[in-house]
Amino acid sequence: MINYFRIVSYLNDSLKRIKLDKSDFTKYQEKKLKYLIDYAYNNSQFYHEFFKKANIIPSNIRSVSDLNKIPVIRKEDMRNIQINKILSKLVDPGKLKMIHTSGSTGKPFFIYLTKSEHDWRRAIYMRANIKC
């Protein structure tokens, strides 16, 4: 079921971010980046092992400029990872929506989203059609 209230909320938040000045937007990016890295390290077996192998701990990644410390993961490598190793241990795999790319490179790439993530994608697609 589509949660229109959540989509409108995400849309409203994203429209506010567009109007942030550079300094405030950088602070927002860094806050989200820190959360993402911490979350992945602590909740995904794959990312925990990946970061350890690269000698990265979450405190190493605190700004966008630190992203170059993280090795690139190729799409082909991602295809070979068992889904239960990459998913967050806080997510129920049975409640995820599977979407995929068109496969223009030869093979579609499958992505698994929570309902909230799927609603966020809808909001971002809507934002692209709104004059700011």
C-alpha positions as CSV (number, residue, x, y, z in Angstrom):
1,M,0.0,0.0,0.0
2,I,1.3,3.4,-0.9
3,N,1.7,5.8,2.1
4,Y,0.9,9.2,0.5
5,F,1.5,11.1,3.7
6,R,5.0,9.7,4.0
7,I,5.7,10.5,0.3
8,V,4.5,14.1,0.8
9,S,6.6,14.4,3.9
10,Y,9.7,13.2,2.1
11,L,8.9,15.5,-0.8
12,N,8.6,18.5,1.5
13,D,11.9,17.7,3.2
14,S,13.7,17.2,-0.1
15,L,12.4,20.5,-1.4
16,K,13.6,22.3,1.7
17,R,17.1,20.8,1.2
18,I,17.3,22.2,-2.3
19,K,17.2,25.7,-0.8
20,L,19.9,25.2,1.8
21,D,23.0,27.3,1.4
22,K,26.3,25.4,0.7
23,S,27.5,25.3,4.3
24,D,24.2,24.0,5.6
25,F,23.9,21.4,2.8
26,T,27.5,20.2,3.6
27,K,26.5,19.8,7.2
28,Y,23.5,17.8,6.2
29,Q,25.5,15.6,3.9
30,E,28.1,14.9,6.5
31,K,25.5,14.0,9.1
32,K,23.8,11.6,6.7
33,L,27.1,10.1,5.6
34,K,28.2,9.4,9.2
35,Y,24.9,7.8,9.9
36,L,25.1,5.6,6.7
37,I,28.7,4.4,7.3
38,D,28.0,3.7,11.0
39,Y,24.8,1.8,10.1
40,A,26.4,-0.2,7.3
41,Y,29.3,-1.2,9.5
42,N,27.2,-2.2,12.5
43,N,24.3,-3.8,10.7
44,S,25.5,-5.5,7.5
45,Q,27.8,-8.5,7.6
46,F,29.1,-7.7,4.1
47,Y,29.9,-4.0,4.8
48,H,31.4,-4.8,8.2
49,E,33.8,-7.3,6.6
50,F,34.4,-5.0,3.6
51,F,35.4,-2.1,5.8
52,K,37.6,-4.3,8.0
53,K,39.4,-5.7,5.0
54,A,40.0,-2.1,3.8
55,N,41.2,-1.1,7.3
56,I,38.3,1.3,7.7
57,I,36.4,2.1,10.8
58,P,33.4,4.4,10.7
59,S,35.3,7.2,12.4
60,N,37.6,7.3,9.3
61,I,34.7,8.5,7.1
62,R,33.4,11.8,8.3
63,S,33.1,14.0,5.2
64,V,32.5,13.7,1.5
65,S,36.2,14.1,0.9
66,D,36.8,10.9,2.9
67,L,34.8,8.8,0.5
68,N,38.0,8.2,-1.6
69,K,39.2,6.0,1.3
70,I,36.6,3.4,0.5
71,P,37.5,1.0,-2.3
72,V,35.0,0.8,-5.2
73,I,32.6,-2.2,-5.2
74,R,31.8,-3.3,-8.7
75,K,28.3,-4.2,-9.7
76,E,29.4,-7.6,-10.7
77,D,30.9,-8.2,-7.2
78,M,27.6,-7.1,-5.7
79,R,25.7,-9.7,-7.8
80,N,27.7,-12.5,-6.2
81,I,27.0,-11.6,-2.6
82,Q,24.3,-13.5,-0.7
83,I,21.4,-11.3,0.0
84,N,21.4,-12.1,3.7
85,K,25.0,-11.0,4.0
86,I,24.4,-7.6,2.5
87,L,21.0,-6.8,4.1
88,S,20.8,-5.0,7.4
89,K,20.2,-7.4,10.3
90,L,17.4,-5.0,11.3
91,V,15.4,-5.6,8.1
92,D,13.0,-8.4,7.5
93,P,13.8,-9.7,4.0
94,G,10.2,-10.9,3.5
95,K,9.0,-7.3,3.7
96,L,11.2,-6.0,0.9
97,K,10.2,-4.9,-2.5
98,M,12.4,-6.1,-5.3
99,I,13.1,-3.8,-8.2
100,H,15.6,-4.0,-11.0
101,T,17.4,-2.0,-13.6
102,S,16.6,-2.4,-17.3
103,G,19.6,-4.6,-17.9
104,S,21.0,-2.4,-20.6
105,T,24.5,-3.7,-19.9
106,G,23.3,-7.3,-20.4
107,K,22.1,-8.3,-17.0
108,P,19.5,-6.5,-14.8
109,F,20.7,-5.5,-11.4
110,F,18.3,-6.3,-8.5
111,I,17.7,-3.9,-5.6
112,Y,15.7,-4.5,-2.5
113,L,13.8,-1.7,-0.8
114,T,11.8,-1.2,2.3
115,K,8.4,0.4,1.9
116,S,9.8,3.6,3.4
117,E,12.7,3.6,0.9
118,H,10.4,3.0,-2.0
119,D,8.2,5.9,-0.9
120,W,11.3,8.1,-0.7
121,R,12.2,7.2,-4.3
122,R,8.7,8.2,-5.3
123,A,9.1,11.5,-3.6
124,I,12.4,12.2,-5.3
125,Y,10.9,11.3,-8.7
126,M,8.1,13.8,-8.0
127,R,10.6,16.5,-6.9
128,A,12.3,16.3,-10.4
129,N,9.0,17.5,-11.9
130,I,8.4,20.4,-9.6
131,K,9.7,23.8,-10.3
132,C,11.6,25.1,-7.2
